[in-house]
Amino acid sequence: MPRTKLGKWSVGLHIFFLIAIIASIFLAQILKVLNFDDHWWDVTVPIVFSASIIAFIIGIIAKRKYQDGSISVLLSILLGLCVILFIIFHSLFITD
């Protein structure tokens, strides 16, 4: 578990990110309640991806400034890096 308050925020924001993405996929793909072409997805994505990027930045600060080297903070930083790379590569190579 994270030792610092910033580390806990970083992990908490990424837990929110994962729950929101999993719930969205579950509601759209399995239950067929929602559709990815609807406007709810246009609102959900910026909120959860912003939370992930903020968690990435907070995780780096917790690691560098406060030496919070817990596994969960390191995984939070890794997940944030993956989200940032996804945004970059999605913007470069995928046309909608």
C-alpha positions as CSV (number, residue, x, y, z in Angstrom):
1,M,0.0,0.0,0.0
2,P,1.1,3.6,-0.6
3,R,2.7,5.3,2.3
4,T,2.0,8.9,1.3
5,K,-1.2,10.9,0.7
6,L,-0.2,11.6,-2.9
7,G,0.5,7.9,-3.4
8,K,-2.9,7.0,-2.1
9,W,-4.5,9.6,-4.4
10,S,-2.7,8.2,-7.4
11,V,-3.8,4.7,-6.7
12,G,-7.3,5.8,-5.9
13,L,-7.7,7.7,-9.1
14,H,-6.5,4.8,-11.1
15,I,-8.9,2.5,-9.3
16,F,-11.7,5.0,-10.4
17,F,-10.3,4.8,-13.9
18,L,-10.4,1.0,-14.1
19,I,-13.8,0.7,-12.5
20,A,-15.3,3.3,-14.9
21,I,-13.8,1.7,-18.0
22,I,-14.8,-1.8,-16.9
23,A,-18.3,-0.7,-16.1
24,S,-18.6,1.1,-19.4
25,I,-17.5,-1.9,-21.4
26,F,-19.8,-4.2,-19.3
27,L,-22.8,-1.9,-19.9
28,A,-22.1,-1.5,-23.6
29,Q,-20.8,-4.9,-24.7
30,I,-22.4,-7.4,-22.3
31,L,-25.7,-5.9,-21.2
32,K,-26.2,-3.8,-24.3
33,V,-27.7,-1.0,-22.2
34,L,-25.4,1.6,-23.7
35,N,-23.9,2.2,-27.1
36,F,-20.4,3.5,-27.7
37,D,-21.8,5.8,-30.4
38,D,-23.9,7.7,-27.8
39,H,-22.9,10.9,-26.1
40,W,-22.3,9.3,-22.7
41,W,-19.0,7.9,-24.1
42,D,-17.9,11.4,-25.2
43,V,-18.3,12.6,-21.7
44,T,-17.0,9.6,-19.9
45,V,-13.7,9.3,-21.8
46,P,-12.3,12.8,-21.1
47,I,-13.2,12.5,-17.4
48,V,-11.6,9.1,-16.8
49,F,-8.6,9.6,-19.0
50,S,-8.0,13.0,-17.3
51,A,-8.2,11.2,-13.9
52,S,-5.6,8.7,-15.2
53,I,-3.2,11.4,-16.4
54,I,-3.6,13.3,-13.1
55,A,-2.9,10.0,-11.2
56,F,0.2,9.5,-13.3
57,I,1.6,12.9,-12.5
58,I,0.7,12.6,-8.8
59,G,2.3,9.1,-8.7
60,I,5.5,10.5,-10.2
61,I,5.6,13.3,-7.6
62,A,5.0,10.7,-4.8
63,K,7.8,8.6,-6.1
64,R,10.4,11.3,-6.7
65,K,9.7,13.8,-4.0
66,Y,8.4,11.6,-1.1
67,Q,10.2,8.3,-2.1
68,D,7.0,6.3,-2.1
69,G,8.2,3.1,-3.7
70,S,5.2,0.9,-3.1
71,I,4.2,-1.6,-5.8
72,S,0.8,0.0,-6.1
73,V,2.3,3.5,-6.8
74,L,4.6,2.0,-9.4
75,L,1.7,0.1,-11.1
76,S,-0.2,3.4,-11.1
77,I,2.6,5.2,-12.8
78,L,2.9,2.3,-15.3
79,L,-0.9,2.4,-16.0
80,G,-0.7,6.2,-16.5
81,L,2.1,5.8,-19.0
82,C,0.1,3.2,-20.9
83,V,-2.9,5.6,-21.0
84,I,-0.7,8.5,-22.3
85,L,0.8,6.2,-25.0
86,F,-2.6,5.0,-26.0
87,I,-3.8,8.6,-26.4
88,I,-0.8,9.5,-28.5
89,F,-0.9,6.4,-30.7
90,H,-4.7,6.5,-31.1
91,S,-4.4,10.1,-32.2
92,L,-1.6,9.3,-34.7
93,F,-2.7,6.1,-36.3
94,I,-6.5,5.7,-35.9
95,T,-8.9,7.7,-37.9
96,D,-12.6,7.7,-36.9
